[in-house]
Each structure stands twice: as structure tokens, then as C-alpha cells.
Amino acid sequence: MDDRPENLLALEAILISSGYNLFQALSGEDALKYILEENFALILMDVQMPGLNGFETAKLIRQRKKSQNIPIVFITAINQANEYVIQGYQLGATDYIIKPVHPDTLRLKVQGYVKNYKARETLEGLVRERTAELISANKKLVAANKKINDIIESITDGFIALDHSRRFTYVNKEASRIFEQSPEKLIGRHITEVVPEKEHPGLYQKIREAARDYKPVHLEVEMPDSTFYDVNAYAYPEGLSICFRDITEGKHLKEEMAHLDRLDLIGQMAAGIGHEIRNPMTTVRGFLQLMSKKEEFVKHKDYFALMIEELDRANFIITEFLSLARKNAADLAKKNINTIIEAIYPLIQANAMENEKYSETFLNEVPDLMLDEKEIRQLILNLARNGLEAMSRGGKLTIKTVADRGEVVLAVQDQGKGIAPEILDQIGTPFFTTKDYGTGLGLSVCHSIATRHNAKIDIDTGPAGSTFSVRFKYIDSNAANVAPVGNENYTSE
């Protein structure tokens, strides 16, 4: 930039052979216009010009972001050099060339600045390219992390991550549900604040083992609420990851399968011996009845009656056995369970009154089911009999029915003392009874009948009594018209 065209031509003559793209400006205003439109490796500028002089133009160039780093070389006369040098450097000058300009000096200086410019452009290009690669890689990493996170959040297992101090660093949705706290409230807290070590020493022993040996560990944990979890812990550089799955239902299913296997074994035995025992018993009973009527045995009438009563009791036990042994499908027909209850309720009511106890029914509208009426009568009578026997005088037996979320529930509720936790798992096992009398087969028969009807028996017990709930599944086009009633209508209070 120079206000004298001849000076510009002289500079151009020196530099044109180097192949540079040169722009000539006769004023500071022209120079600023070019700088806005183009990118420059170097600005050669005369200091003393009319209008905007070199210093004022340099100041404006440095104020603009686009041009603030362009090297500025001032060209000035030797008698002005000392006067302008300090001021020029203060305003951002990179170098000075003293007039008259020596061609080789000018060429070498310009060559150096252009070389630096090209090197900087190359470096900036590499930086831009690398930055773009990093941005792309980061986007892919974010997408991959999101995919992994979405997978972890969607699984039905609980998943947590702990740092080396055993503080939560990650909690997935299922773990948050199990711990009943949001991830935000768990992150940063020590795991022992949520799962006390004194309640689960085995768990923490395994966790320490995983961290120490840097190998996966596995164990089964029982929680205070009697739920069971299958736990796997894995060490990784930042700490531990722990995955846990609720296996309570699976354990119950295994126990139920074992129970059914026991029933099947008992049933096979009953089927094998039941009929063979019954035949001679029938003969003996018949002869006892005949002999009891003979005159010479009249004085022993009470003994004969006792023997016949005991034979009848033995026959009843065999009948229960044969009920367990039954393997053929139930004789199903479309029935309403309320109708069956109403038909046999007078028997239950009479039994209750005979023992100075009370009974009542709450039969809600329920859809029809495919039932074997004879077996369902036996099921209801067995449950009612057990409930009445569990209560002292003045107790009340309640029989309820309700439609609940795709199931028809028959609930028999007593006001006894409840079932002790240590024997709850044995309820329904053949021959197991807490009574001074009885066969211990009544509930086994109930389970067998329920199984043949694809139903399930739940037991809810406590100090105020027990409720046996038989859940029958149904699929009925009219089921939607039956208003479901909540669990409070058939659970014990």
C-alpha cells in the first residue's frame, strides 16, 4: 500500500517474478476494502500517506478479527525510521524496510513471510481435518454410548457401576426401581448406605474378591423382604459393575415343581395300592355289619361301631389318595363359581354353626369358567373346612369371589392365628399337618385340583388370620363388562 503509483510499480517489479498474487492499494481505505474480501499472507505498507496514514490503517487492521494476525511490514525513509519504529511496533508492525528498498532484501523477507503463511495454512488445514475427524469420532462414540446406555436402560436386570471407593457412578432404570430411589439420589453415595453390609456380609465378601482378583464372581442374595437376586460382579479399570436379576418367581416355580413331583410320587403309590386295599376293607366292613346284628354280639355293639367308623376313616384317606393320583384331565364344563358356592354354602354354614363359629360370603359378579364342578366343590369344602378348624369359637369364615386383571379369584379367609413362617413352605405337602387329627392331604388335594384347572393357590397369612386365594385365569368376550375389584376385597386384614 502506497499513495504513489510509481512506488507500487517498483515493488511489483521486484516481486512479480516470484509468482505471488499482488494487490495494489493507493490508500488505507482501499487496503481495508481488499482485506475484507481476500486472504493475505503479508501487507507491505508505506507509513506516510494522505488520509489514513500507515499507522491508522494498521490499527484498524489489527482491530478486525479476520486480519488481526496478518504480518505488516512498514516501508519508510531512513530519516524517518527512528521516529516511526517504536510507534509502528506498538501498533502491531511485524517488521520495517528502509527506503530505498533493496530488491534482494525485499524478496527474501517476503519469501519468509509467505513460507510461514503457507506452513500455517497447511497446519491449520491439518488441524481442521483432525478436528473434523475428532468431531466425527466423538459423534460416533456418543452414538455408541447412547446405544449401550439405551440397551442397559431397557434390560429387565438391575445394573450399577461403582468406583474404587464403592460409590455409585451409574444406576440403570431397573436398579433405581429396585432401590426405590432415583439415579440422581444414588450417584455418589456409598453402596452400604443402600445395601447394609451387616445384612449381606457374603455379598460384600464377593465384591471384595472380584476387585482383588480382577475376575467375575457370582452369588445368590436373599433380601429382607424374601426376594431373591442372582448377582454377578465384574471388575474393570474404574471400579466394579454389578448386574442383578430377581429370581424369586423362578425359585418359587422350582419349589412348586418339586412339590408337584412329590404329589405325583404319592399319587402313583396311591393308584397302585388304593384299589387293592379297598376291596378287602369292603369285605371286612360287610362282615362287621352282619356280625353286629347277631344276638350273641349285641353286647359288643359299640366295639363293632368303632371298628366300622375306623374302616370308614381309612376309606376316606384312600379316597383322598386316589384324588391325588388322578392324572386324567378334569371333566370341564362352562360354570360360574358363584353358583357352585351358593349350592354348597348351606353345608359350610351348618358346619360353622355346629362349632359355634360364623360364616359369610361376598360374591362379586364374575365371568363363567371352564370347571369340573365336582372337583371345585371338593376344593371349596376343603378350604372352608381348614379355615373353620383354624379358628376358635366366635371366629368368622369369609368366602369371596372377584374378577381381577384377567383372573377370577376365590378367596377363603379365616380369623385364626395364622401360619408360622417356618412351616409355610410345607403347607400342601402330603401328610403334613399341624392338627392332632386329620390326614394332612386336604390341601394337597386342593393343589392337585388347582393344577388340573391351570389355577394357582396363594397364601396370605398373619396374626389376624390366613387367606387362601385360588386364581383361575379366564379369556372371555364378556370379561370387559365385569368391573374388576382390587385386591383389598379378598386379602386378609
HELIX and SHEET records of a PDB file:
HELIX    1   1 PRO A    5  LEU A   15  1                                  11    
HELIX    2   2 ILE A   16  SER A   18  5                                   3    
HELIX    3   3 GLY A   28  GLU A   37  1                                  10    
HELIX    4   4 GLY A   54  GLN A   63  1                                  10    
HELIX    5   5 ILE A   78  GLN A   90  1                                  13    
HELIX    6   6 PRO A  103  SER A  154  1                                  52    
HELIX    7   7 LYS A  173  PHE A  179  1                                   7    
HELIX    8   8 PRO A  183  LEU A  186  1                                   4    
HELIX    9   9 ILE A  191  GLU A  193  5                                   3    
HELIX   10  10 GLU A  197  GLU A  199  5                                   3    
HELIX   11  11 PRO A  201  ASP A  213  1                                  13    
HELIX   12  12 THR A  248  SER A  292  1                                  45    
HELIX   13  13 GLU A  295  HIS A  300  5                                   6    
HELIX   14  14 LYS A  301  ALA A  325  1                                  25    
HELIX   15  15 ILE A  337  GLU A  354  1                                  18    
HELIX   16  16 GLU A  373  ALA A  390  1                                  18    
HELIX   17  17 PRO A  421  LEU A  424  1                                   4    
HELIX   18  18 GLY A  442  ARG A  452  1                                  11    
HELIX   19  19 ALA A  479  ASN A  481  5                                   3    
HELIX   20  20 ASN A  487  ASN A  489  5                                   3    
SHEET    1   A 3 ILE A  43  ASP A  46  0                                        
SHEET    2   A 3 ILE A  72  ALA A  77  1                                        
SHEET    3   A 3 ASP A  95  LYS A  99  1                                        
SHEET    1   B 5 PHE A 168  VAL A 171  0                                        
SHEET    2   B 5 GLY A 158  ASP A 163 -1                                        
SHEET    3   B 5 GLY A 239  ASP A 246 -1                                        
SHEET    4   B 5 PHE A 228  TYR A 236 -1                                        
SHEET    5   B 5 VAL A 217  GLU A 222 -1                                        
SHEET    1   C 2 ALA A 333  LYS A 335  0                                        
SHEET    2   C 2 LEU A 369  LEU A 371 -1                                        
SHEET    1   D 5 TYR A 358  LEU A 363  0                                        
SHEET    2   D 5 LYS A 396  ASP A 404  1                                        
SHEET    3   D 5 GLU A 407  GLN A 413 -1                                        
SHEET    4   D 5 GLY A 465  LYS A 473 -1                                        
SHEET    5   D 5 LYS A 456  GLY A 462 -1                                        
END                                                                             
